[in-house]
């Protein structure tokens, strides 16, 4: 009786499942976090940008920062997924880039460093 045609990974054979969609999701999250940080810093430092990002007046620029950062994240995710779907990519490198972008976005929103930008 045959159970299936798949060989268990425990036998030492690596899986050939493409990781392009996962890589697109990871990298787009890093880019989206950087978009939040940059929009926040620009809105804090420029009255013009702050007014442009004020979609809903009671919340001020936060409404535009979150809205446009989400749009950047979704657009990047869709484009990268479209381009990378079905491919195997070096996840170690993509994770490093994504976490570097995340670290930069945390640093950029830290007031002493954000004021230098």
N, C-alpha and C positions, 0 to 999 in steps of 0.2 A: 504494500500500500504506500503510495507516494503522498507526501504531505503537501508539497508545493515545489516550485522551481527556484525559490529563493534560497540562497546559501546564507546561513547565519553569520553575523559579523564575528561571533566568537571563534570562528574557524580561521580568523586571520585575513579574511578577504574584505577589503574596504568597500563601503557602499559608494555607488556612483550617482547618488542623488544630487542634482544641481543645487548650488547654494546661492545663486545670483539674486533671487528674490529676497532671501534673508539678508544678504549683503546690502541690498538697496534699502531695506528697512533700517538697518543699523546706521549706515552712513547718512541717510536722510534725517535721522534723529539728531545726529551731531550737528548737521547743517542747520536744522530747525532751532536747536538750542542757541547756536551762534547768532541766528537771525533775531531771536528774542533779545539777546544781550546787546547787539548792535543797535537795534531799534530803540531799546530802552535808553542807552547812552546818548544816542542822537536826539531823542525827545527831551532828555534832561538838559542837554547843552544848547539846544536851538529852539527859540520860540516859534519859528516858522514850522519846523518839523513837528513840534508839539501840537500846534494848531491843526496841521494836516492830519495827524494821527488821532485827533479827538473826534471820533465817530459818534460817540455817545457822551454828551457834555458832563453828566454827573460823575463819570469815571475818568474823564480826561483822556490823556494819551494812552492809558492802559488798554482802552478798548481797541484802538488801532494797532498797538504793538502786538497784542495777542492775536488779533484777526489776521494781520499781514504775516506774522511769523507762522501761523498755522497754514496759511496759503502757500508760503515758501516751502514749508515742510512737505505738504501734500504734493505740490508740483514736482519737487525734487524726487520724492518717493515714486511717483507715477513714472516720471521720465527714466529714472535709474532702473526701475523694475522692468519697464518696457525694453530697455537696452540690455539688461543683464539676465533676463529670464532664460533659463535653460543652460546657463553657463556655470562653470566652477571657477570661483575666484579665490584669491588668497585672503581668507577671513582674518588671519592674524594681522595683516597690514591694514585692512579696512577697519578692524576694531581699534587699532592703534590710532588711526586718523580720527575716527569718531570720538574716542575718549579724549584725544588732544583738543578737538573742537569743543567738547563739553567742558574741559578744564579751562580753556581760554574764555568761554562764555561765563563761567563762574568768576574768573579773575576780572573780566571786563565789568561785571556788575558790582564788584567790590569797590566802594566809593573812592578810596584814595587812588586806585588804579584806573577806574572808570573816568575820573576827572582828568587824567593825563591824556586820554584819547582825543 
